Amino acid sequence: MIKRTSKAKNTSNRVALKAVPSTSETAKVEASSPKLEPSRSAQTPSNKPVTAQLPKAQIKLVKPEAKSVCVAGSFNEWNPAKTPLTRRGDGTWIGELSGISGRHEYLFVVDGQWLPDPNAKESVQNPFGGRNSVLVISQ
């Protein structure tokens, strides 16, 4: 006995979105769809890339004696290694947070010691008896 099987082709009209890496502060998302020949009245200019501005914030700390400075917070899963700051010649440490928006708690990690931002406009009590700095980034 011979058994016949057939594979059904998926002919749905799904649209797939894919992120396109970018070196600038904008993220590009392109829409792609199956090659269909719609009637002229149904054509739209949806094949163009969509560009959205990502919010950015600069964070800095003046600590000339520091050997390393990172920032850890709710925006990077409290992992200081994800956001190291860069030292300038005048002892100022600067980092850029991009692609995040909303309200975030954070602390600087200076040579392994967790410290609040002395220039933060707002802070909140943390569960360890200290204070977390608060950063609000609007979109």
GUVO-453945 format. One record per residue (C-alpha): y, x, z; residue in one letter. Coordinates in nm, 4 decimals, padded with zeros to 6 digits. Layout:
N
{v:Y, u:X, w:Z, code:a}
...
***
This chain:
139
{v:00.0000, u:00.0000, w:00.0000, code:m}
{v:00.3442, u:00.1335, w:-00.0958, code:i}
{v:00.6308, u:00.0403, w:00.1232, code:k}
{v:00.9754, u:00.0311, w:-00.0366, code:r}
{v:01.2856, u:00.1046, w:00.1627, code:t}
{v:01.6395, u:00.0904, w:00.0445, code:s}
{v:01.9501, u:00.2277, w:00.2016, code:k}
{v:02.2428, u:-00.0090, w:00.2002, code:a}
{v:02.5764, u:00.1480, w:00.1141, code:k}
{v:02.8670, u:00.0819, w:00.3443, code:n}
{v:03.1293, u:-00.0804, w:00.1272, code:t}
{v:03.3738, u:-00.1821, w:00.3971, code:s}
{v:03.7388, u:-00.1018, w:00.3439, code:n}
{v:03.7879, u:00.1070, w:00.6580, code:r}
{v:04.0874, u:00.3362, w:00.6885, code:v}
{v:04.0284, u:00.6713, w:00.8548, code:a}
{v:04.3074, u:00.8550, w:01.0378, code:l}
{v:04.2991, u:01.2279, w:01.0740, code:k}
{v:04.5334, u:01.4588, w:01.2608, code:a}
{v:04.6829, u:01.7410, w:01.0602, code:v}
{v:04.7615, u:02.0566, w:01.2614, code:p}
{v:05.1249, u:02.1528, w:01.2529, code:s}
{v:05.3175, u:02.4592, w:01.3615, code:t}
{v:05.6406, u:02.2688, w:01.4197, code:s}
{v:05.7251, u:02.0184, w:01.6899, code:e}
{v:05.6195, u:01.7284, w:01.4725, code:t}
{v:05.2723, u:01.5891, w:01.4413, code:a}
{v:05.1550, u:01.4557, w:01.1100, code:k}
{v:04.8955, u:01.1866, w:01.0701, code:v}
{v:04.7647, u:01.1031, w:00.7283, code:e}
{v:04.5862, u:00.7842, w:00.6334, code:a}
{v:04.3025, u:00.8018, w:00.3863, code:s}
{v:04.1019, u:00.5176, w:00.2443, code:s}
{v:03.8232, u:00.4689, w:-00.0055, code:p}
{v:03.9219, u:00.5027, w:-00.3698, code:k}
{v:03.9745, u:00.1418, w:-00.4663, code:l}
{v:04.1723, u:00.0023, w:-00.7532, code:e}
{v:04.3818, u:-00.2772, w:-00.5981, code:p}
{v:04.5889, u:-00.4998, w:-00.8162, code:s}
{v:04.9463, u:-00.3840, w:-00.8734, code:r}
{v:05.0845, u:-00.6574, w:-00.6501, code:s}
{v:04.8776, u:-00.5299, w:-00.3541, code:a}
{v:04.9870, u:-00.1647, w:-00.3742, code:q}
{v:05.1933, u:-00.0288, w:-00.0864, code:t}
{v:05.3429, u:00.3125, w:-00.0143, code:p}
{v:05.0966, u:00.3687, w:00.2736, code:s}
{v:04.9629, u:00.6939, w:00.1265, code:n}
{v:05.2620, u:00.8895, w:00.2614, code:k}
{v:05.2155, u:01.0972, w:00.5802, code:p}
{v:05.3600, u:00.9490, w:00.8960, code:v}
{v:05.5725, u:01.1929, w:01.0971, code:t}
{v:05.6540, u:01.1338, w:01.4624, code:a}
{v:05.8818, u:01.3434, w:01.6803, code:q}
{v:05.7053, u:01.4743, w:01.9885, code:l}
{v:05.9128, u:01.4920, w:02.3059, code:p}
{v:05.9853, u:01.8417, w:02.4399, code:k}
{v:06.1085, u:01.9726, w:02.7723, code:a}
{v:06.1959, u:02.3248, w:02.8756, code:q}
{v:06.1007, u:02.4305, w:03.2243, code:i}
{v:06.2347, u:02.7429, w:03.3912, code:k}
{v:06.2296, u:02.9317, w:03.7168, code:l}
{v:06.4389, u:03.2300, w:03.8255, code:v}
{v:06.2010, u:03.4664, w:04.0031, code:k}
{v:06.2753, u:03.8312, w:03.9044, code:p}
{v:06.0167, u:03.9756, w:04.1467, code:e}
{v:05.7274, u:03.7646, w:04.0075, code:a}
{v:05.4462, u:03.9269, w:03.8119, code:k}
{v:05.3189, u:03.5963, w:03.6614, code:s}
{v:05.4429, u:03.2382, w:03.6580, code:v}
{v:05.2609, u:02.9299, w:03.5320, code:c}
{v:05.3178, u:02.5592, w:03.5749, code:v}
{v:05.0472, u:02.3111, w:03.6702, code:a}
{v:05.0832, u:01.9365, w:03.6784, code:g}
{v:04.9607, u:01.5979, w:03.5757, code:s}
{v:05.0443, u:01.6877, w:03.2119, code:f}
{v:04.7844, u:01.9704, w:03.1999, code:n}
{v:04.5202, u:01.8492, w:03.4467, code:e}
{v:04.6680, u:02.0732, w:03.7208, code:w}
{v:04.5367, u:02.3803, w:03.5394, code:n}
{v:04.7941, u:02.6635, w:03.5612, code:p}
{v:04.6154, u:02.8687, w:03.2951, code:a}
{v:04.7048, u:02.6043, w:03.0356, code:k}
{v:05.0813, u:02.6547, w:03.0706, code:t}
{v:05.1930, u:03.0130, w:03.1392, code:p}
{v:05.5668, u:03.0827, w:03.1374, code:l}
{v:05.7298, u:03.3729, w:02.9528, code:t}
{v:05.9485, u:03.6231, w:03.1340, code:r}
{v:06.2945, u:03.6994, w:03.0043, code:r}
{v:06.4765, u:04.0240, w:03.0757, code:g}
{v:06.6988, u:03.8660, w:03.3428, code:d}
{v:06.4035, u:03.7574, w:03.5615, code:g}
{v:06.4021, u:03.3992, w:03.4340, code:t}
{v:06.0629, u:03.2515, w:03.3453, code:w}
{v:06.0643, u:02.9876, w:03.0690, code:i}
{v:05.8010, u:02.7527, w:02.9312, code:g}
{v:05.8033, u:02.4607, w:02.6924, code:e}
{v:05.6198, u:02.1341, w:02.7436, code:l}
{v:05.5713, u:01.9381, w:02.4252, code:s}
{v:05.3795, u:01.6325, w:02.3182, code:g}
{v:05.4015, u:01.4608, w:02.6552, code:i}
{v:05.6223, u:01.1839, w:02.7812, code:s}
{v:05.6563, u:00.9802, w:03.0961, code:g}
{v:05.6680, u:01.0745, w:03.4622, code:r}
{v:05.4751, u:01.3846, w:03.5735, code:h}
{v:05.4268, u:01.5708, w:03.8999, code:e}
{v:05.4061, u:01.9505, w:03.8864, code:y}
{v:05.4252, u:02.2779, w:04.0777, code:l}
{v:05.4949, u:02.6359, w:03.9736, code:f}
{v:05.2202, u:02.8895, w:04.0395, code:v}
{v:05.3932, u:03.2210, w:04.1143, code:v}
{v:05.1549, u:03.5147, w:04.1598, code:d}
{v:04.8888, u:03.2688, w:04.2774, code:g}
{v:05.1154, u:03.0773, w:04.5186, code:q}
{v:05.1870, u:02.7092, w:04.4463, code:w}
{v:05.5595, u:02.6314, w:04.4809, code:l}
{v:05.7811, u:02.3297, w:04.4084, code:p}
{v:06.0628, u:02.3631, w:04.1562, code:d}
{v:06.3824, u:02.4382, w:04.3528, code:p}
{v:06.5864, u:02.2787, w:04.0712, code:n}
{v:06.3878, u:01.9547, w:04.0391, code:a}
{v:06.5989, u:01.6406, w:04.0686, code:k}
{v:06.3138, u:01.4568, w:04.2387, code:e}
{v:06.0053, u:01.5385, w:04.4447, code:s}
{v:05.7268, u:01.3420, w:04.6135, code:v}
{v:05.4900, u:01.4054, w:04.9022, code:q}
{v:05.1523, u:01.5437, w:04.7925, code:n}
{v:04.8171, u:01.4980, w:04.9712, code:p}
{v:04.8182, u:01.8626, w:05.0891, code:f}
{v:05.1221, u:01.8317, w:05.3172, code:g}
{v:05.3679, u:01.9744, w:05.0647, code:g}
{v:05.5887, u:01.8319, w:04.7943, code:r}
{v:05.5334, u:01.8039, w:04.4186, code:n}
{v:05.8280, u:01.8259, w:04.1831, code:s}
{v:05.8763, u:01.5334, w:03.9441, code:v}
{v:05.9627, u:01.5623, w:03.5766, code:l}
{v:06.0514, u:01.2618, w:03.3617, code:v}
{v:06.0328, u:01.3076, w:02.9848, code:i}
{v:06.1544, u:01.0180, w:02.7751, code:s}
{v:06.0284, u:00.9664, w:02.4233, code:q}
***
